[in-house]
Amino acid sequence: MTQDEFGELVLCSGLLTHEREAALRAESGAQSAVAYAAFLVAKCELTDWQIKQLLSGKYKGFFVSGYKLLSHLNSYRYVAEDVDTGTTTILKSSQAPRRAIAFIFLTMLLQIETHAWSA
């Protein structure tokens, strides 16, 4: 996969805006898709799991019911971020992971306390 193809997948995924992706690509100076991907992880723009999905050609399914999926824990659990509040939580799918439809919130957060973000 070329760097341009990877950049297109990032845009199609909705994880970055066109403006943000263009600025990051210029800043990175990367010569390959893998180098650019590593740069995005280092800048905390995308997660390792998101990068792995994108590099394998998968660009759909990063957003579910107002949440951005950050990583995959196991068959039915995902770390996700509320797109409105930025709160990180664990979502549990009531369906098979590829058909992740009705997500149920688990009560625990990922050992990230809300007040830590405000400090």
C-alpha positions as CSV (number, residue, x, y, z in Angstrom):
1,M,0.0,0.0,0.0
2,T,1.3,3.4,-0.9
3,Q,1.3,6.4,1.4
4,D,-1.4,8.1,-0.8
5,E,-3.6,5.0,-0.6
6,F,-3.1,4.8,3.2
7,G,-4.0,8.6,3.5
8,E,-7.2,8.0,1.5
9,L,-8.2,5.2,3.8
10,V,-7.6,7.4,6.8
11,L,-9.9,10.0,5.2
12,C,-12.6,7.5,4.3
13,S,-12.6,6.1,7.8
14,G,-13.5,9.6,9.2
15,L,-10.8,9.3,11.9
16,L,-9.1,12.5,10.6
17,T,-10.4,15.5,8.7
18,H,-9.0,16.3,5.3
19,E,-7.3,19.4,6.7
20,R,-5.8,17.6,9.7
21,E,-4.6,14.6,7.6
22,A,-2.9,16.9,5.0
23,A,-1.2,18.9,7.8
24,L,0.1,15.7,9.5
25,R,1.2,14.2,6.2
26,A,3.3,17.4,5.5
27,E,4.7,17.4,9.0
28,S,5.6,13.7,9.0
29,G,7.9,13.8,6.0
30,A,7.3,10.0,5.7
31,Q,8.2,8.2,2.6
32,S,6.0,5.1,3.1
33,A,2.6,4.2,4.4
34,V,4.2,2.3,7.4
35,A,6.3,5.3,8.3
36,Y,3.4,7.6,8.1
37,A,1.3,5.2,10.2
38,A,4.0,5.1,12.9
39,F,4.1,8.9,12.9
40,L,0.3,9.1,13.4
41,V,0.6,6.7,16.4
42,A,3.5,8.6,17.8
43,K,1.5,11.9,17.6
44,C,-1.4,10.1,19.3
45,E,-3.6,10.9,16.3
46,L,-4.6,7.2,15.8
47,T,-4.2,4.1,17.9
48,D,-2.2,1.0,17.1
49,W,-5.4,-1.0,16.5
50,Q,-6.8,1.7,14.2
51,I,-3.6,1.7,12.2
52,K,-3.6,-2.1,11.9
53,Q,-7.1,-2.0,10.6
54,L,-6.3,0.7,8.1
55,L,-3.1,-1.0,6.9
56,S,-5.1,-4.2,6.2
57,G,-7.5,-2.1,4.1
58,K,-10.4,-1.8,6.6
59,Y,-11.7,1.7,6.9
60,K,-15.3,1.2,8.0
61,G,-16.7,0.6,11.5
62,F,-14.6,3.0,13.6
63,F,-17.7,4.8,14.8
64,V,-20.7,3.3,16.5
65,S,-23.6,5.2,18.1
66,G,-21.6,8.3,18.9
67,Y,-18.5,6.5,20.0
68,K,-15.1,6.2,18.2
69,L,-13.6,2.7,18.6
70,L,-10.0,3.0,19.8
71,S,-9.0,-0.7,20.3
72,H,-10.4,-4.2,20.4
73,L,-10.1,-6.0,23.7
74,N,-11.7,-9.4,22.9
75,S,-14.5,-10.9,20.9
76,Y,-17.2,-8.5,22.2
77,R,-15.4,-5.7,24.0
78,Y,-13.9,-2.5,22.6
79,V,-12.3,0.6,24.1
80,A,-14.1,3.6,22.8
81,E,-14.3,7.3,23.2
82,D,-17.4,9.4,23.3
83,V,-17.1,11.8,20.4
84,D,-18.9,14.5,22.3
85,T,-17.3,14.4,25.7
86,G,-14.0,12.6,25.0
87,T,-14.8,10.1,27.9
88,T,-13.1,6.8,27.4
89,T,-15.1,3.7,28.2
90,I,-15.5,0.0,27.4
91,L,-18.3,-1.0,25.0
92,K,-19.7,-4.5,24.8
93,S,-21.4,-5.8,21.7
94,S,-24.5,-7.9,22.0
95,Q,-23.8,-9.3,18.5
96,A,-20.8,-11.0,16.9
97,P,-18.0,-8.4,16.6
98,R,-18.3,-8.1,12.8
99,R,-21.9,-7.3,13.2
100,A,-21.4,-4.9,16.1
101,I,-24.9,-3.4,16.3
102,A,-26.5,-2.8,19.7
103,F,-23.6,-1.8,22.0
104,I,-24.2,-1.9,25.8
105,F,-22.2,0.3,28.1
106,L,-20.2,-1.4,30.8
107,T,-20.1,0.5,34.1
108,M,-16.4,0.6,34.5
109,L,-14.1,3.1,32.8
110,L,-10.6,2.1,31.8
111,Q,-9.0,3.0,35.0
112,I,-9.0,6.6,33.7
113,E,-10.7,8.9,36.2
114,T,-12.5,11.8,34.9
115,H,-10.8,14.3,37.2
116,A,-7.4,13.2,35.8
117,W,-8.3,14.7,32.5
118,S,-9.1,18.1,34.0
119,A,-5.8,18.3,35.9
